[in-house]
Amino acid sequence: MAEPTPRRNEPRLRPAPLLFEPTQAAADPEHFFDLESIKDPRELLSRATELTLAFRAAADRAVEFQAIAAAQLADPRRFDRLTTADIAERAEWTEDYAKKMVEFGRDLLRGTVEGQEHVDPV
């Protein structure tokens, strides 16, 4: 898994709407958000780019929440806190990466990550 790279001086991207696919269409391995049916290459590039940005924004946001959860689980004030080794095992990370994620999560909770607003985990 790649390490979190806080975006500095960049506005947070808002994902394009991801339209849910009917079960029948999702079962078809060639079907992907109806992109295969778009014949105009300009339109295809536009929609594929929207999806790419949406997935990136969603992945970035999910990583932030992973970091927040890791920081909360490692909080020494918790009676049931976890070690970074325990967190790494649960998240399928290396222990070194878990340490970085805990620190990143602490920064997010303090609102000290440059270029980003405070993230409320709830």
C-alpha positions in Angstrom: 0.0 0.0 0.0 1.3 3.4 -0.8 2.2 5.8 1.9 -0.3 8.7 2.5 0.8 11.9 0.8 -1.0 14.9 2.1 -1.9 17.2 -0.7 -0.5 20.6 0.0 -2.0 23.8 -1.4 -4.5 21.8 -3.5 -8.2 22.0 -3.1 -9.9 18.8 -2.0 -11.4 17.1 -5.1 -15.1 16.2 -4.9 -15.8 13.0 -6.7 -18.0 12.8 -9.7 -21.2 10.9 -9.1 -20.6 7.2 -9.3 -23.7 5.7 -10.8 -24.6 2.3 -9.3 -24.9 -0.4 -11.9 -27.7 -2.8 -12.1 -26.7 -6.3 -10.8 -27.1 -7.8 -14.2 -24.7 -5.3 -15.8 -22.2 -5.5 -13.0 -22.0 -9.3 -13.5 -20.7 -8.7 -17.0 -16.9 -8.5 -16.8 -16.8 -6.3 -19.9 -19.2 -3.7 -18.3 -17.7 -0.8 -16.4 -19.9 2.1 -15.6 -21.3 1.9 -19.1 -18.0 3.2 -20.6 -17.9 0.4 -23.2 -21.1 1.8 -24.7 -19.6 5.4 -25.3 -18.6 5.7 -28.9 -17.4 9.3 -29.0 -13.8 9.3 -27.8 -14.1 12.8 -26.4 -17.1 11.8 -24.3 -15.3 8.6 -23.3 -12.2 10.5 -22.2 -14.3 13.0 -20.3 -16.3 10.3 -18.4 -13.3 8.1 -17.8 -11.5 11.1 -16.4 -14.4 11.9 -14.1 -14.4 8.3 -12.8 -10.6 8.4 -12.3 -10.8 11.6 -10.3 -13.7 10.2 -8.3 -11.9 7.0 -7.5 -8.7 8.9 -6.5 -10.7 11.3 -4.3 -12.5 8.3 -2.7 -9.2 6.5 -2.1 -7.6 9.6 -0.6 -10.6 10.1 1.7 -10.6 6.4 2.7 -6.9 6.6 3.6 -7.5 9.6 5.8 -10.2 7.7 7.7 -7.8 4.7 8.0 -5.2 7.0 9.5 -7.8 8.5 11.9 -8.9 5.1 13.0 -5.3 4.0 13.5 -4.6 7.1 15.6 -7.7 6.5 17.7 -6.8 2.8 18.2 -3.3 3.7 19.3 -4.4 6.5 21.6 -2.6 5.9 25.0 -5.7 7.2 26.8 -7.7 4.2 25.7 -7.8 1.3 28.1 -8.0 -1.0 25.0 -5.5 0.7 22.9 -3.6 -1.3 20.3 0.1 -1.4 19.5 1.3 -0.4 16.1 2.1 -4.1 15.5 -1.6 -5.0 16.2 -2.8 -2.2 14.0 -0.5 -3.3 11.2 -1.8 -6.9 11.5 -5.4 -5.8 11.4 -4.9 -3.5 8.4 -2.4 -5.8 6.6 0.3 -3.1 6.7 3.9 -3.3 7.8 4.5 -2.0 11.3 6.6 0.9 9.9 3.7 1.9 7.7 1.3 1.6 10.7 3.5 4.0 12.7 3.3 6.5 9.8 -0.4 6.1 9.5 -0.9 6.7 13.3 1.1 9.9 13.1 -0.8 11.0 10.0 -4.0 10.3 11.7 -2.9 12.3 14.8 -2.1 15.2 12.5 -5.5 15.0 10.9 -7.2 14.9 14.2 -5.3 17.9 15.4 -6.0 19.6 12.1 -2.4 20.2 11.4 -2.0 18.7 7.9 -1.1 21.6 5.6 -3.7 22.5 3.0 -6.4 20.4 4.7 -9.2 21.3 7.0 -9.8 19.3 10.2 -11.4 16.0 9.5 -14.3 15.0 11.7 -14.3 11.2 11.9 -18.0 11.0 12.6 
